[in-house]
Amino acid sequence: MTEQSDNSTPKKYKVGVEAALEVMGGKWKPQIIYHLMTGCKRTSELRRLIPGITQKMLTTQLRGLEKDEIIARKIFKEIPPRVEYELTAYGWGLKPALDLLCYWGEDHLDKVYGDKSKVLEEF
């Protein structure tokens, strides 16, 4: 969520990318968003797709994305309870930016390693 001081004065930004990175920046949020672009996921599915993330960090990141209305949490009234996460219409607006970052990253891996398939896993 965009930051505000205690007296409700909006934070000032120098450039738009600063606001975008505040919402979806960091190591984990872009990966969570990327995996949700393939469809709804349960927490356990996201943990398998992002093996380096801890449960606590995943929960924290999911809460932040939900607060910023990038993702929606759907709770099923079952025993045991089931929760799924999906991108909101607002969150889908990040798809073009993430697609471009993915393409750039793959080109970068080709440049550095000569062949991205040496270091890029397919999932």
DSSP file with accessible surface (Angstrom, degrees, kcal/mol):
  #  RESIDUE AA STRUCTURE BP1 BP2  ACC     N-H-->O    O-->H-N    N-H-->O    O-->H-N    TCO  KAPPA ALPHA  PHI   PSI    X-CA   Y-CA   Z-CA
    1    1 A M              0   0  103      0, 0.0    67,-0.1     0, 0.0    66,-0.0   0.000 360.0 360.0 360.0 143.3    0.0    0.0    0.0
    2    2 A T        -     0   0   73      1,-0.1     2,-0.1    66,-0.0    17,-0.0  -0.360 360.0-111.4 -63.9 141.1    1.3    3.4   -0.7
    3    3 A E        -     0   0  110      7,-0.0     8,-1.7    -2,-0.0     2,-0.3  -0.430  34.1-176.9 -79.5 147.6    2.7    5.0    2.4
    4    4 A Q  B     -A   10   0A 114      6,-0.2     2,-0.0    -2,-0.1     4,-0.0  -0.988  25.4-118.3-137.2 149.2    1.2    7.9    4.2
    5    5 A S    >   -     0   0   62      4,-1.8     3,-1.9    -2,-0.3     4,-0.1  -0.274  43.2 -91.5 -77.1 173.9    2.5    9.8    7.2
    6    6 A D  T 3  S+     0   0  173      1,-0.3    -1,-0.1     2,-0.1    -2,-0.0   0.793 125.4  57.4 -59.7 -28.0    0.5    9.9   10.5
    7    7 A N  T 3  S-     0   0  116      2,-0.1    -1,-0.3     1,-0.0    -2,-0.1   0.180 118.8-107.7 -92.5  21.4   -1.3   13.1    9.5
    8    8 A S    <   +     0   0   84     -3,-1.9    -2,-0.1     1,-0.2    -1,-0.0   0.709  68.3 149.4  64.0  23.1   -2.6   11.4    6.3
    9    9 A T        -     0   0   69     -4,-0.1    -4,-1.8     1,-0.1    -1,-0.2  -0.776  51.7-115.4 -83.5 125.0   -0.4   13.4    4.0
   10   10 A P  B     -A    4   0A  81      0, 0.0    -6,-0.2     0, 0.0     2,-0.1  -0.301  29.8-106.6 -62.5 143.2    0.4   11.3    0.9
   11   11 A K        -     0   0   68     -8,-1.7     2,-0.4     1,-0.1    -7,-0.0  -0.418  34.0-123.7 -63.8 144.5    4.0   10.2    0.5
   12   12 A K        -     0   0  174     -2,-0.1     2,-0.4    -3,-0.1    -1,-0.1  -0.784  24.1-158.8 -94.2 136.4    5.8   12.1   -2.4
   13   13 A Y        -     0   0   68     -2,-0.4     3,-0.1     1,-0.1     4,-0.0  -0.894  17.1-154.2-114.9 145.6    7.3   10.0   -5.1
   14   14 A K  S    S+     0   0  192     -2,-0.4     2,-0.3     1,-0.3    -1,-0.1   0.862  83.0   4.1 -82.1 -40.4   10.1   11.1   -7.5
   15   15 A V  S >> S-     0   0   86      1,-0.1     3,-1.0     0, 0.0     4,-0.8  -0.973  73.3-112.7-144.2 157.6    9.1    8.6  -10.3
   16   16 A G  H 3> S+     0   0   59     -2,-0.3     4,-2.3     1,-0.3     3,-0.3   0.810 111.2  66.3 -61.7 -32.2    6.3    6.1  -10.9
   17   17 A V  H 3> S+     0   0   91      1,-0.2     4,-2.8     2,-0.2    -1,-0.3   0.845  94.4  60.6 -61.6 -29.1    8.6    3.2  -10.8
   18   18 A E  H <> S+     0   0   64     -3,-1.0     4,-1.6     2,-0.2    -1,-0.2   0.934 107.2  44.0 -61.8 -44.2    9.2    4.0   -7.1
   19   19 A A  H  X S+     0   0   28     -4,-0.8     4,-1.4    -3,-0.3    -2,-0.2   0.906 113.3  51.6 -68.0 -40.3    5.5    3.5   -6.4
   20   20 A A  H  X S+     0   0   44     -4,-2.3     4,-2.8     1,-0.2     3,-0.4   0.932 110.4  47.6 -63.2 -44.4    5.4    0.3   -8.4
   21   21 A L  H  X S+     0   0  100     -4,-2.8     4,-2.0     1,-0.2    -1,-0.2   0.820 105.1  60.3 -69.0 -28.1    8.3   -1.2   -6.6
   22   22 A E  H  < S+     0   0   42     -4,-1.6    -1,-0.2    -5,-0.2    -2,-0.2   0.883 114.2  36.5 -63.8 -36.0    6.8   -0.3   -3.3
   23   23 A V  H  < S+     0   0   22     -4,-1.4    -2,-0.2    -3,-0.4    -1,-0.2   0.905 138.3  12.1 -83.7 -45.2    3.8   -2.5   -4.2
   24   24 A M  H  < S+     0   0   13     -4,-2.8    -3,-0.2    -5,-0.2    -2,-0.2   0.317  97.7 112.9-122.7  13.0    5.4   -5.4   -6.1
   25   25 A G     <  +     0   0   16     -4,-2.0     4,-0.4    -5,-0.3     3,-0.2  -0.138  42.2  63.0 -80.9 177.6    9.1   -5.1   -5.5
   26   26 A G  S    S-     0   0   64      1,-0.2    -4,-0.0     2,-0.1    -2,-0.0  -0.466  93.8 -66.4 101.2-175.0   11.4   -7.3   -3.6
   27   27 A K  S    S+     0   0  140     -2,-0.2     4,-0.4     2,-0.1    -1,-0.2   0.847 122.5  32.7 -81.9 -36.0   12.5  -10.9   -4.0
   28   28 A W  S  > S+     0   0   38     -3,-0.2     4,-2.5     2,-0.1     5,-0.2   0.848 101.6  66.1 -99.0 -39.1    9.2  -12.7   -3.4
   29   29 A K  H  > S+     0   0   30     -4,-0.4     4,-2.8     1,-0.2     5,-0.3   0.918 101.8  49.8 -57.9 -45.3    6.2  -10.6   -4.5
   30   30 A P  H  > S+     0   0   29      0, 0.0     4,-2.6     0, 0.0    -1,-0.2   0.904 112.2  49.5 -61.1 -35.9    7.1  -10.8   -8.3
   31   31 A Q  H  > S+     0   0   70     -4,-0.4     4,-2.4     2,-0.2    -2,-0.2   0.909 111.0  48.8 -68.4 -40.6    7.4  -14.5   -8.1
   32   32 A I  H  X S+     0   0    0     -4,-2.5     4,-2.1     2,-0.2    -1,-0.2   0.953 113.8  46.4 -61.6 -48.3    4.1  -14.9   -6.2
   33   33 A I  H  X S+     0   0    0     -4,-2.8     4,-1.1     1,-0.2    -2,-0.2   0.929 110.7  53.5 -60.7 -44.4    2.4  -12.7   -8.8
   34   34 A Y  H >< S+     0   0   76     -4,-2.6     3,-0.7    -5,-0.3     4,-0.3   0.934 110.5  45.9 -57.1 -47.3    4.0  -14.6  -11.7
   35   35 A H  H >< S+     0   0   14     -4,-2.4     3,-1.2     1,-0.2    -1,-0.2   0.849 108.5  56.1 -69.3 -30.3    2.8  -18.0  -10.4
   36   36 A L  H >< S+     0   0    2     -4,-2.1     3,-1.5     1,-0.2    51,-0.5   0.703  91.7  72.8 -74.5 -15.7   -0.7  -16.6   -9.8
   37   37 A M  T << S+     0   0   27     -4,-1.1    -1,-0.2    -3,-0.7    -2,-0.2   0.695  92.8  56.6 -69.1 -15.4   -0.8  -15.6  -13.5
   38   38 A T  T <  S-     0   0   84     -3,-1.2    -1,-0.3     1,-0.4     2,-0.2   0.444 126.3 -77.7 -93.0  -0.5   -1.1  -19.3  -14.3
   39   39 A G  S <  S-     0   0   30     -3,-1.5    -1,-0.4    -4,-0.1    46,-0.1  -0.671  71.0 -27.0 132.8 175.3   -4.3  -19.6  -12.1
   40   40 A C        -     0   0   51     -2,-0.2     2,-0.4    -3,-0.1    46,-0.2  -0.263  59.0-167.8 -58.2 145.3   -5.5  -19.8   -8.5
   41   41 A K  E     -B   85   0B  23     44,-2.2    44,-2.8     4,-0.0     2,-0.2  -0.994  17.8-133.9-138.9 145.6   -3.1  -21.3   -6.0
   42   42 A R  E  >  -B   84   0B  98     -2,-0.4     4,-2.1    42,-0.2     3,-0.3  -0.534  37.2-105.6 -86.5 162.5   -3.2  -22.6   -2.5
   43   43 A T  H  > S+     0   0   30     40,-0.6     4,-2.3     1,-0.2     5,-0.2   0.910 121.5  53.0 -56.2 -43.6   -0.5  -21.6    0.0
   44   44 A S  H  > S+     0   0   59      1,-0.2     4,-1.8     2,-0.2    -1,-0.2   0.866 106.9  52.5 -64.1 -34.7    1.1  -25.1   -0.2
   45   45 A E  H  > S+     0   0   62     -3,-0.3     4,-2.2     2,-0.2    -1,-0.2   0.919 108.9  49.5 -65.5 -43.0    1.2  -24.8   -4.0
   46   46 A L  H  X S+     0   0    0     -4,-2.1     4,-1.9     1,-0.2    -2,-0.2   0.904 107.9  54.5 -63.4 -38.1    3.0  -21.5   -3.8
   47   47 A R  H  < S+     0   0   94     -4,-2.3    -1,-0.2     1,-0.2     6,-0.2   0.898 109.9  47.1 -62.3 -39.3    5.5  -22.9   -1.3
   48   48 A R  H  < S+     0   0  172     -4,-1.8    -1,-0.2     1,-0.2    -2,-0.2   0.886 113.5  47.6 -68.9 -38.3    6.3  -25.8   -3.8
   49   49 A L  H  < S+     0   0   56     -4,-2.2    -2,-0.2     1,-0.3    -1,-0.2   0.749 119.9  39.0 -74.1 -24.6    6.7  -23.3   -6.7
   50   50 A I  S >< S+     0   0    1     -4,-1.9     3,-1.7    -5,-0.2    -1,-0.3  -0.695  72.3 175.0-124.3  75.9    8.9  -21.0   -4.6
   51   51 A P  T 3  S+     0   0  111      0, 0.0    -1,-0.1     0, 0.0    -2,-0.1   0.753  71.3  59.8 -62.6 -23.9   11.1  -23.4   -2.6
   52   52 A G  T 3  S+     0   0   59      2,-0.1     2,-0.3     0, 0.0    -5,-0.1   0.636  85.1  95.3 -80.2  -9.5   13.3  -20.7   -1.0
   53   53 A I    <   -     0   0    3     -3,-1.7     2,-0.2    -6,-0.2    -3,-0.1  -0.585  69.2-134.9 -87.6 140.2   10.5  -18.9    0.8
   54   54 A T     >  -     0   0   83     -2,-0.3     4,-2.8     1,-0.1     5,-0.2  -0.518  23.9-113.5 -84.2 161.6    9.5  -19.6    4.4
   55   55 A Q  H  > S+     0   0   81      1,-0.2     4,-2.6     2,-0.2     5,-0.2   0.919 118.0  51.2 -60.6 -42.0    5.9  -20.0    5.4
   56   56 A K  H  > S+     0   0  167      1,-0.2     4,-2.4     2,-0.2    -1,-0.2   0.927 111.8  46.0 -62.9 -44.3    6.1  -16.8    7.5
   57   57 A M  H  > S+     0   0   69      2,-0.2     4,-2.9     1,-0.2     5,-0.2   0.911 111.8  51.8 -66.7 -40.7    7.5  -14.8    4.6
   58   58 A L  H  X S+     0   0    0     -4,-2.8     4,-2.8     2,-0.2     5,-0.2   0.944 110.9  47.7 -60.4 -46.0    4.9  -16.2    2.2
   59   59 A T  H  X S+     0   0   37     -4,-2.6     4,-2.4    -5,-0.2    -2,-0.2   0.929 112.8  49.0 -60.7 -43.8    2.1  -15.3    4.6
   60   60 A T  H  X S+     0   0   70     -4,-2.4     4,-2.1     1,-0.2    -2,-0.2   0.926 113.5  45.9 -61.3 -46.3    3.6  -11.8    5.0
   61   61 A Q  H  X S+     0   0   31     -4,-2.9     4,-2.6     2,-0.2     5,-0.2   0.905 112.0  51.0 -66.8 -41.2    3.9  -11.2    1.3
   62   62 A L  H  X S+     0   0    1     -4,-2.8     4,-2.4    -5,-0.2    -1,-0.2   0.922 109.9  50.4 -62.1 -42.4    0.4  -12.6    0.5
   63   63 A R  H  X S+     0   0  161     -4,-2.4     4,-2.6    -5,-0.2    -1,-0.2   0.905 110.8  49.4 -62.1 -42.1   -1.1  -10.3    3.2
   64   64 A G  H  X S+     0   0   19     -4,-2.1     4,-2.0     2,-0.2    -2,-0.2   0.925 112.1  47.1 -63.4 -43.8    0.8   -7.3    1.6
   65   65 A L  H  <>S+     0   0    0     -4,-2.6     5,-2.7     1,-0.2     6,-1.1   0.876 113.1  49.7 -66.5 -35.4   -0.4   -8.1   -1.9
   66   66 A E  H ><5S+     0   0   57     -4,-2.4     3,-1.6    -5,-0.2    -2,-0.2   0.926 108.8  52.0 -68.3 -41.8   -3.9   -8.6   -0.6
   67   67 A K  H 3<5S+     0   0  141     -4,-2.6    -2,-0.2     1,-0.3    -1,-0.2   0.881 110.1  48.9 -60.5 -38.3   -3.8   -5.3    1.2
   68   68 A D  T 3<5S-     0   0   14     -4,-2.0    -1,-0.3    -5,-0.2    -2,-0.2   0.370 115.3-119.8 -84.1   4.7   -2.7   -3.6   -2.0
   69   69 A E  T < 5S+     0   0  130     -3,-1.6    22,-0.4     2,-0.2    21,-0.2   0.737  80.4 122.0  63.3  28.9   -5.6   -5.3   -3.9
   70   70 A I  S   <S+     0   0    4     -5,-2.7    18,-2.2    -6,-0.2     2,-0.3   0.822  78.4  23.3 -83.8 -36.1   -3.2   -7.2   -6.2
   71   71 A I  E    S-C   87   0B   3     -6,-1.1     2,-0.4    16,-0.3    16,-0.2  -0.874  71.4-142.2-126.5 161.3   -4.5  -10.6   -5.1
   72   72 A A  E     -C   86   0B  35     14,-3.1    14,-2.0    -2,-0.3     2,-0.5  -0.962  11.3-141.2-122.9 143.0   -7.7  -11.8   -3.6
   73   73 A R  E     -C   85   0B 111     -2,-0.4     2,-0.5    12,-0.2    12,-0.2  -0.897  12.5-162.2-104.6 128.6   -8.0  -14.5   -1.0
   74   74 A K  E     -C   84   0B 111     10,-3.4    10,-2.6    -2,-0.5     2,-0.5  -0.962   4.1-159.1-114.4 121.8  -10.9  -17.0   -1.3
   75   75 A I  E     -C   83   0B 100     -2,-0.5     2,-0.5     8,-0.2     8,-0.2  -0.883   4.6-152.6-104.2 126.4  -11.8  -19.0    1.8
   76   76 A F  E     -C   82   0B  39      6,-3.3     2,-1.9    -2,-0.5     6,-1.2  -0.849  17.4-130.5 -98.4 132.3  -13.8  -22.2    1.3
   77   77 A K        +     0   0  213     -2,-0.5     2,-0.3     4,-0.1    -2,-0.0  -0.599  63.7 122.6 -84.8  81.5  -16.0  -23.3    4.2
   78   78 A E        -     0   0   83     -2,-1.9    -2,-0.0     4,-0.1     4,-0.0  -0.862  68.0 -85.5-131.9 168.0  -14.8  -26.8    4.4
   79   79 A I  S    S+     0   0  167     -2,-0.3    -2,-0.0     1,-0.2     3,-0.0  -0.981 123.9  28.2-117.5 117.1  -13.2  -29.1    7.0
   80   80 A P  S    S-     0   0  100      0, 0.0    -1,-0.2     0, 0.0     0, 0.0   0.687 114.2-114.1 -71.3 158.5  -10.3  -28.6    6.9
   81   81 A P        -     0   0   93      0, 0.0     2,-0.4     0, 0.0    -4,-0.1  -0.260  29.0-152.9 -60.9 144.8  -10.5  -25.0    5.7
   82   82 A R  E     - C   0  76B  53     -6,-1.2    -6,-3.3    -4,-0.0     2,-0.4  -0.974   9.3-169.5-123.2 136.6   -9.2  -24.3    2.2
   83   83 A V  E     - C   0  75B  40     -2,-0.4   -40,-0.6    -8,-0.2     2,-0.3  -0.986   2.9-174.0-126.9 135.0   -7.8  -21.0    1.1
   84   84 A E  E     -BC  42  74B  38    -10,-2.6   -10,-3.4    -2,-0.4     2,-0.4  -0.954  10.5-149.3-126.4 150.9   -6.9  -20.0   -2.5
   85   85 A Y  E     +BC  41  73B  21    -44,-2.8   -44,-2.2    -2,-0.3     2,-0.3  -0.917  18.9 170.0-118.7 143.3   -5.3  -16.9   -3.9
   86   86 A E  E     - C   0  72B  82    -14,-2.0   -14,-3.1    -2,-0.4     2,-0.2  -0.978  37.7 -95.9-146.3 159.0   -5.8  -15.3   -7.3
   87   87 A L  E     - C   0  71B  11    -51,-0.5   -16,-0.3    -2,-0.3     2,-0.1  -0.504  36.4-135.2 -72.3 142.7   -4.9  -12.1   -9.1
   88   88 A T     >  -     0   0   35    -18,-2.2     4,-2.1    -2,-0.2     5,-0.2  -0.421  31.5-100.2 -83.8 171.2   -7.5   -9.4   -9.0
   89   89 A A  H  > S+     0   0   91      1,-0.2     4,-0.6     2,-0.2    -1,-0.1   0.911 129.0  51.3 -58.6 -38.9   -8.3   -7.4  -12.2
   90   90 A Y  H >4 S+     0   0  157    -21,-0.2     3,-1.1     1,-0.2     4,-0.2   0.918 107.7  51.8 -63.8 -42.8   -6.1   -4.7  -10.8
   91   91 A G  H >4 S+     0   0    0    -22,-0.4     3,-2.1     1,-0.3     4,-0.2   0.848  98.3  64.8 -63.9 -34.5   -3.3   -7.2  -10.2
   92   92 A W  H >< S+     0   0  106     -4,-2.1     3,-1.7     1,-0.3    -1,-0.3   0.750  85.3  75.3 -62.4 -20.4   -3.6   -8.5  -13.8
   93   93 A G  T << S+     0   0   56     -3,-1.1     4,-0.4    -4,-0.6    -1,-0.3   0.712  87.1  61.8 -63.4 -17.6   -2.4   -5.0  -14.8
   94   94 A L  T <> S+     0   0   30     -3,-2.1     4,-2.6    -4,-0.2    -1,-0.3   0.606  78.7  90.5 -82.4 -11.0    1.1   -6.1  -13.7
   95   95 A K  H <> S+     0   0   80     -3,-1.7     4,-3.0    -4,-0.2     5,-0.2   0.912  83.6  49.6 -56.4 -49.2    1.3   -8.8  -16.3
   96   96 A P  H  > S+     0   0   82      0, 0.0     4,-2.3     0, 0.0    -1,-0.2   0.922 113.1  47.7 -58.5 -40.3    2.8   -6.8  -19.1
   97   97 A A  H  > S+     0   0   47     -4,-0.4     4,-2.2     1,-0.2    -2,-0.2   0.931 114.4  45.5 -65.9 -43.8    5.6   -5.5  -16.8
   98   98 A L  H  X S+     0   0    7     -4,-2.6     4,-2.6     2,-0.2    -1,-0.2   0.886 110.5  54.2 -68.2 -37.2    6.3   -8.9  -15.4
   99   99 A D  H  X S+     0   0   35     -4,-3.0     4,-2.5    -5,-0.3    -1,-0.2   0.944 109.8  47.5 -59.7 -46.0    6.3  -10.4  -18.9
  100  100 A L  H  X S+     0   0  120     -4,-2.3     4,-2.6    -5,-0.2    -2,-0.2   0.898 111.1  50.9 -63.6 -38.9    8.9   -7.9  -20.0
  101  101 A L  H  X S+     0   0  103     -4,-2.2     4,-2.7     2,-0.2    -1,-0.2   0.905 110.3  50.3 -64.1 -39.2   11.0   -8.5  -16.9
  102  102 A C  H  X S+     0   0   40     -4,-2.6     4,-2.4     2,-0.2    -2,-0.2   0.936 111.8  46.9 -63.7 -46.4   10.9  -12.3  -17.7
  103  103 A Y  H  X S+     0   0  137     -4,-2.5     4,-2.4     2,-0.2    -2,-0.2   0.926 113.9  47.9 -61.5 -44.2   12.0  -11.7  -21.3
  104  104 A W  H  X S+     0   0  162     -4,-2.6     4,-2.7     1,-0.2    -1,-0.2   0.926 110.9  51.6 -62.8 -43.7   14.8   -9.4  -20.2
  105  105 A G  H  X S+     0   0   23     -4,-2.7     4,-2.4     1,-0.2    -2,-0.2   0.901 109.9  48.9 -60.7 -40.5   15.9  -11.9  -17.5
  106  106 A E  H  X S+     0   0   61     -4,-2.4     4,-2.2     2,-0.2    -1,-0.2   0.917 111.8  48.7 -66.6 -41.5   16.1  -14.7  -20.1
  107  107 A D  H  X S+     0   0  102     -4,-2.4     4,-2.4     1,-0.2    -2,-0.2   0.904 110.5  52.3 -62.0 -40.0   18.0  -12.5  -22.5
  108  108 A H  H  X S+     0   0   79     -4,-2.7     4,-2.8     1,-0.2     5,-0.2   0.921 108.1  50.0 -62.5 -43.7   20.4  -11.6  -19.6
  109  109 A L  H  X S+     0   0   39     -4,-2.4     4,-3.0     1,-0.2     6,-0.4   0.894 109.9  51.2 -63.4 -38.9   20.9  -15.3  -18.8
  110  110 A D  H  X S+     0   0   56     -4,-2.2     4,-1.9     2,-0.2    -1,-0.2   0.921 112.1  47.6 -60.4 -43.2   21.7  -16.0  -22.4
  111  111 A K  H  < S+     0   0  181     -4,-2.4    -2,-0.2     2,-0.2    -1,-0.2   0.929 119.2  38.1 -64.7 -44.3   24.2  -13.1  -22.4
  112  112 A V  H  < S+     0   0   78     -4,-2.8    -2,-0.2     1,-0.2    -1,-0.2   0.909 131.8  24.5 -76.3 -42.2   25.9  -14.2  -19.2
  113  113 A Y  H  < S-     0   0  115     -4,-3.0    -3,-0.2    -5,-0.2    -2,-0.2   0.453  94.8-125.8-106.8  -3.3   25.8  -18.0  -19.6
  114  114 A G  S  < S+     0   0   62     -4,-1.9     2,-0.3    -5,-0.3    -4,-0.2   0.099  97.3  39.5  80.3 -26.4   25.7  -18.3  -23.4
  115  115 A D    >   -     0   0   69     -6,-0.4     3,-1.9     1,-0.1     4,-0.3  -0.828  68.9-153.9-157.4 111.8   22.6  -20.5  -23.1
  116  116 A K  G >> S+     0   0   60     -2,-0.3     4,-2.5     1,-0.3     3,-1.7   0.769  90.9  73.4 -60.7 -25.2   19.9  -19.8  -20.5
  117  117 A S  G 34 S+     0   0   81      1,-0.3    -1,-0.3     2,-0.2     5,-0.1   0.714  84.8  68.2 -66.0 -16.4   18.9  -23.5  -20.4
  118  118 A K  G <4 S+     0   0  149     -3,-1.9    -1,-0.3     1,-0.1    -2,-0.2   0.792 121.6  12.6 -67.2 -28.5   22.1  -24.2  -18.5
  119  119 A V  T <4 S+     0   0   69     -3,-1.7     2,-0.7    -4,-0.3    -2,-0.2   0.501 106.9  89.6-128.2  -9.3   20.7  -22.3  -15.5
  120  120 A L     <  -     0   0   56     -4,-2.5     2,-0.2   -14,-0.0    -1,-0.1  -0.838  62.2-149.1-102.2 117.2   17.0  -21.7  -16.1
  121  121 A E        -     0   0  174     -2,-0.7     2,-0.4    -3,-0.0    -3,-0.0  -0.578   9.2-135.7 -79.8 144.4   14.7  -24.4  -14.8
  122  122 A E              0   0  166     -2,-0.2    -1,-0.0    -5,-0.1    -5,-0.0  -0.795 360.0 360.0 -93.8 140.9   11.4  -25.1  -16.5
  123  123 A F              0   0  144     -2,-0.4   -74,-0.0     0, 0.0     0, 0.0  -0.766 360.0 360.0-118.8 360.0    8.5  -25.6  -14.3
